[in-house]
């Protein structure tokens, strides 16, 4: 990438959506989303009642669904116009996703789950700063997972520990965008605060943009912006 292209990309919003609408099969009313423009390194707190489309919006941003109308631009690229395979590659290289159901690989250890993005993306591996196992170990330590658990199968871990493993997997390799769907729902107050501090500290250090979905409105003050779906104040 030449310097003029890099400068132009850095001037683009990290996340920009326009006129997004999505309808699930069998659902009469479509979900209509407000426009988003989020700069590199900025963080968005997304909230609203159940059924207003918070997880659907994250799925659209992640490229797992495509909108019926509207456009999604991530890091200066129109991802909503990409084919499915290209969206998958873009997500692997540039996005860390913390799913509400974790989506950990059950037959892999905690450590192997965390390093998985570095095996799927050469770019994420190169940005891990050090060997992926070392980077993963540091993240697990910072998130309070005992070293004695790192080589356990993830199904042997508590729900809260599985959630923190999923968070470490999303953070490894410094992705430019983090999408987090209720990432603190299974954590006690101490681990919630530890996770949030780590997430936002790493995001600041690496100019990473974060979209964070939560019902816990007490967390909103940690974020640059808030967006309510479904008309909540």
MOKA-V350747 format. One record per pair of residues at least 4 apart in sequence whose ideal C-beta (glycine too) atoms are under 8 Angstrom apart, sorted by sequence separation. I is the first residue (numbers start at 1). J is the second residue. If there is no record, write none. Layout:
((I	J) (I	J))
This chain:
((1	5) (2	6) (3	7) (4	8) (5	9) (6	10) (7	11) (8	12) (12	16) (23	27) (38	42) (48	52) (53	57) (54	58) (55	59) (56	60) (57	61) (58	62) (60	64) (67	71) (73	77) (78	82) (82	86) (83	87) (84	88) (85	89) (86	90) (87	91) (88	92) (89	93) (90	94) (91	95) (98	102) (99	103) (104	108) (108	112) (109	113) (110	114) (111	115) (112	116) (115	119) (116	120) (117	121) (120	124) (121	125) (122	126) (123	127) (124	128) (128	132) (130	134) (131	135) (132	136) (133	137) (134	138) (135	139) (136	140) (137	141) (138	142) (139	143) (141	145) (145	149) (146	150) (148	152) (152	156) (157	161) (158	162) (159	163) (160	164) (161	165) (162	166) (163	167) (164	168) (165	169) (166	170) (167	171) (168	172) (171	175) (187	191) (188	192) (189	193) (190	194) (191	195) (192	196) (193	197) (194	198) (195	199) (196	200) (197	201) (198	202) (199	203) (200	204) (201	205) (202	206) (203	207) (219	223) (228	232) (1	6) (48	53) (59	64) (60	65) (67	72) (73	78) (74	79) (77	82) (82	87) (90	95) (108	113) (130	135) (140	145) (145	150) (152	157) (157	162) (170	175) (187	192) (203	208) (214	219) (228	233) (23	29) (38	44) (48	54) (59	65) (60	66) (72	78) (73	79) (91	97) (118	124) (119	125) (129	135) (141	147) (202	208) (203	209) (220	226) (23	30) (24	31) (47	54) (60	67) (71	78) (72	79) (73	80) (105	112) (117	124) (118	125) (125	132) (128	135) (140	147) (149	156) (171	178) (203	210) (212	219) (1	9) (22	30) (23	31) (36	44) (46	54) (72	80) (79	87) (82	90) (105	113) (108	116) (149	157) (154	162) (157	165) (170	178) (184	192) (187	195) (21	30) (22	31) (56	65) (63	72) (71	80) (104	113) (21	31) (70	80) (71	81) (118	128) (137	147) (140	150) (170	180) (200	210) (21	32) (22	33) (46	57) (61	72) (79	90) (105	116) (154	165) (184	195) (199	210) (212	223) (20	32) (21	33) (46	58) (60	72) (145	157) (149	161) (183	195) (184	196) (20	33) (61	74) (67	80) (77	90) (119	132) (137	150) (167	180) (199	212) (210	223) (66	80) (118	132) (20	35) (17	33) (19	35) (63	79) (74	90) (145	161) (167	183) (183	199) (18	35) (115	132) (118	135) (166	183) (17	35) (115	133) (16	35) (17	36) (63	82) (75	94) (145	164) (180	199) (16	36) (33	53) (60	80) (74	94) (115	135) (144	164) (145	165) (163	183) (15	36) (16	37) (31	52) (63	84) (74	95) (96	117) (115	136) (143	164) (163	184) (178	199) (15	37) (16	38) (31	53) (111	133) (114	136) (163	185) (200	222) (15	38) (64	87) (145	168) (163	186) (164	187) (196	219) (13	37) (14	38) (33	57) (63	87) (140	164) (143	167) (162	186) (163	187) (13	38) (14	39) (31	56) (63	88) (92	117) (111	136) (114	139) (140	165) (143	168) (178	203) (13	39) (14	40) (31	57) (111	137) (114	140) (160	186) (196	222) (13	40) (14	41) (33	60) (63	90) (159	186) (160	187) (164	191) (171	198) (14	42) (63	91) (92	120) (93	121) (140	168) (160	188) (167	195) (171	199) (174	202) (15	44) (62	91) (92	121) (94	123) (111	140) (139	168) (183	212) (185	214) (10	40) (93	123) (110	140) (176	206) (178	208) (180	210) (184	214) (185	215) (22	53) (93	124) (160	191) (164	195) (171	202) (176	207) (177	208) (178	209) (180	211) (182	213) (183	214) (24	56) (92	124) (136	168) (139	171) (167	199) (174	206) (176	208) (177	209) (178	210) (179	211) (180	212) (181	213) (182	214) (184	216) (62	95) (139	172) (175	208) (176	209) (177	210) (178	211) (180	213) (182	215) (22	56) (174	208) (177	211) (178	212) (62	97) (110	145) (184	219) (136	172) (20	57) (33	70) (135	172) (22	60) (30	68) (135	173) (58	97) (110	149) (111	150) (20	60) (110	150) (111	151) (132	172) (109	150) (110	151) (113	154) (132	173) (109	151) (110	152) (17	60) (22	65) (109	152) (17	61) (109	153) (110	154) (128	172) (22	67) (23	68) (55	100) (108	153) (109	154) (128	173) (129	174) (15	61) (21	67) (22	68) (107	153) (108	154) (127	173) (128	174) (20	67) (21	68) (106	153) (110	157) (127	174) (144	191) (21	69) (106	154) (124	172) (125	173) (143	191) (20	69) (21	70) (105	154) (106	155) (124	173) (19	69) (20	70) (104	154) (123	173) (124	174) (144	194) (19	70) (20	71) (110	161) (114	165) (124	175) (143	194) (18	70) (19	71) (20	72) (113	165) (117	169) (121	173) (142	194) (143	195) (17	70) (18	71) (113	166) (116	169) (117	170) (17	71) (114	168) (118	172) (17	72) (110	165) (114	169) (117	172) (118	173) (143	198) (16	72) (17	73) (113	169) (117	173) (142	198) (15	72) (16	73) (115	172) (15	73) (16	74) (104	162) (114	172) (117	175) (15	74) (139	198) (13	73) (14	74) (102	162) (12	73) (14	75) (102	163) (104	165) (104	166) (12	75) (102	165) (103	166) (12	76) (102	166) (98	163) (104	169) (9	75) (9	76) (99	166) (8	76) (98	166) (98	167) (98	170) (96	169) (97	170) (96	170) (96	171) (96	172) (96	173) (96	175) (95	175) (98	178) (94	175) (95	176) (96	177) (97	178) (98	179) (100	181) (93	175) (94	176) (95	177) (96	178) (97	179) (98	180) (99	181) (100	182) (94	177) (95	178) (96	179) (97	180) (98	181) (95	179) (97	181) (98	183) (100	185) (75	176) (75	177) (74	177) (61	177) (62	179) (61	179) (58	179) (58	181) (55	181) (54	181) (40	176) (61	211) (58	211) (58	213) (43	200) (55	213) (54	213) (43	203) (14	176) (15	177) (41	203) (14	177) (41	204) (44	209) (46	211) (41	207) (43	209) (44	210) (46	212) (47	213) (40	207) (41	208) (42	209) (43	210) (44	211) (45	212) (46	213) (47	214) (41	209) (42	210) (43	211) (44	212) (46	214) (47	215) (40	209) (43	212) (45	214) (39	209) (47	217) (38	209) (57	229) (38	211) (47	220) (45	219) (45	220) (54	229) (53	229) (45	222) (52	229) (53	230) (45	223) (52	230) (43	222) (44	223) (47	226) (51	230) (43	223) (44	224) (45	225) (46	226) (47	227) (48	228) (49	229) (52	232) (43	224) (44	225) (45	226) (46	227) (47	228) (48	229) (49	230) (42	224) (43	225) (44	226) (45	227) (47	229) (48	230) (42	225) (44	227) (46	229) (49	232) (48	232) (47	232) (38	225) (36	227) (34	227) (15	209) (14	209) (34	229) (15	211) (33	229))
